[in-house]
Amino acid sequence: MNDPSAAPPAFQPGAVSRRDLLRQAACGFGYLAFAGLSSLEARATRAPSRDLNPLSPKPTHIRPRAKRVIFLFLHGGVSHIDTFDPKPKLTEMNGKPLPFPKPEITFAETGNLLKSPWEFRRYGECGQPVSQLFPHIATCVDDLCMIHSMVGDFVSHGGAALQLHTGDGILIRPSMGSWILYGLGTDNQNLPGFINISPPYIHGGGQNFGSAFLPAVYQGTGIGDGATQFIEGEIPNLKAEGRDLAVQRRQLDLMGAWNRRHLASSAYDARLEARIQAFELAFRMQRHAPEALDFSRESKSTLDLYGIGVEPTDEYGRQCLLARRLAERGVRFVQVSHSYPRNYWDQHSKLREKHQKNALKVDKPIAGLLKDLKSRGLLEDTLVIFGTEFGRSPAVQGKDGRDHNPTGFTIWMAGGGIKPGIRYGATDEFGWYAVENKMTFNDFHATVLHLMGLDHTRLTYRHAGRDFRLTDVAGEVPQAILL
């Protein structure tokens, strides 16, 4: 028998009393059993290693054609029939009623047909038509694959923007950039693998570059926002004021030791691992991010190429140049947002005035980015995407505007294994419905993943008892647009 007068056993580091165990379990052993099963399920899906940095480069499923993505998001709904998809029939029937039914669900009322106020010309050896809005992008058409048959499911900005970025316009899902970072990791361990330049804070806000149920380490890092002049934009909390690096290193080592001791004594916790890695990355970024953000060593000819130093191209030119600098430093996914509320393409009225104003801001910088990437040999393995959440209606709204149109619109891609100088798909003769080779957002995402070396059906993450993927249960890769 135990001697009640005997001294209690010495405290063992890491030991937990029965009372503490029951208190921490909250709901008792039934909860512990459930947590254990969930942990086994999560580990069976990914089988993460405690010694593996989740942002380390990972093997691809198939041979990749692109190493990185630069996604140019023009927020608000760029009018395809005024930019890249000319409709002579629309000009011919200007002011007349549409000769077939409008979509059952529209955002707002529209009237008769409205022709484009801009003329189109054919450019390059491929003869792609581009309107007067984009004379600089027009000089790059031989590198572009125009997809004229995009189709979305949402007529409002919030749902459409979320579907473009995450594949779902209703439920909270990881963004495209987060999925790519999860699948591939990143080549630069001193910078975030997913950066969004001037992200919008409305119409989905942070969800558009968030990681949702993926580990937090895969979420995007914003620089600036849609409400701030980009020259004032910065990475939040990049510097710890008043603390030198040596003191920070000691504090981080101590905190890391505590966290890793807890991690070693429990079931694998992806959230804690992500937190450890996030602190380490933030520390390294203090030395490496300022250099990436510094344009002082760029030549004057490069600054001129992007339109930096002159209006109205200075702001977006800076964003596009930063995108190139981040891409060449190994950042896996860079988004450049031309976004609400300061900049937007949502012209329910004053189409001619405001589309023209916006185009003057982005045309030269986008062309400069394409030419700069190509001259440096980066376009070959960089996938550049020009995208918007939906197009606009061929019928007039008010006096001189256009309504939202998700039933047929245009995006384009360049580089990264995309066949250059071609048109894919088509809308009807007025530009309202996609009628040939329709491309859904599932197809779009499947294509981007394919070019990055990822099979969209195999890039999965187990959450809430089922396997999720960016493309859900659909998505086809159109081989006709691939090299």
Secondary structure, 3 states (H helix, E strand, C coil): CCCCCCCCCCCCCCCCCHHHHHHHHCCCHHHHHHHHHHHHHHHHHHCCCCCCCCCCCCCCCCCCCCCEEEEEEECCCCCHHHCCCCCHHHHHCCCCCCCCCCCCCCCCCCCCECCCCCCEEEECCCCEEEECCCHHHHCCHHHEEEEEEEECCCCCHHHHHHHHHHCCCCCCCCCHHHHHHHHHCCCCCCCCCEEEECCCCCCCHHHHHCCCCCCHHHCCEEECCCCCCHHHCCCCCCCCCCCCHHHHHHHHHHHHHHHHHHHHCCCCCHHHHHHHHHHHHHHHHHHHHHHHHCCCCCCHHHHHHHCCCCCCCHHHHHHHHHHHHHHHCCCCEEEEEECCCCCCCCCCCCHHHHHHHHHHHHHHHHHHHHHHHHHCCCHHHEEEEEECCCEEEEEEECCCEEEEECCCEEEEEECCCECCCEEECEECCCCCCEEECCEEHHHHHHHHHHHCCCCCCCCCEEECCEEECCCCCCCCCCHHHEC
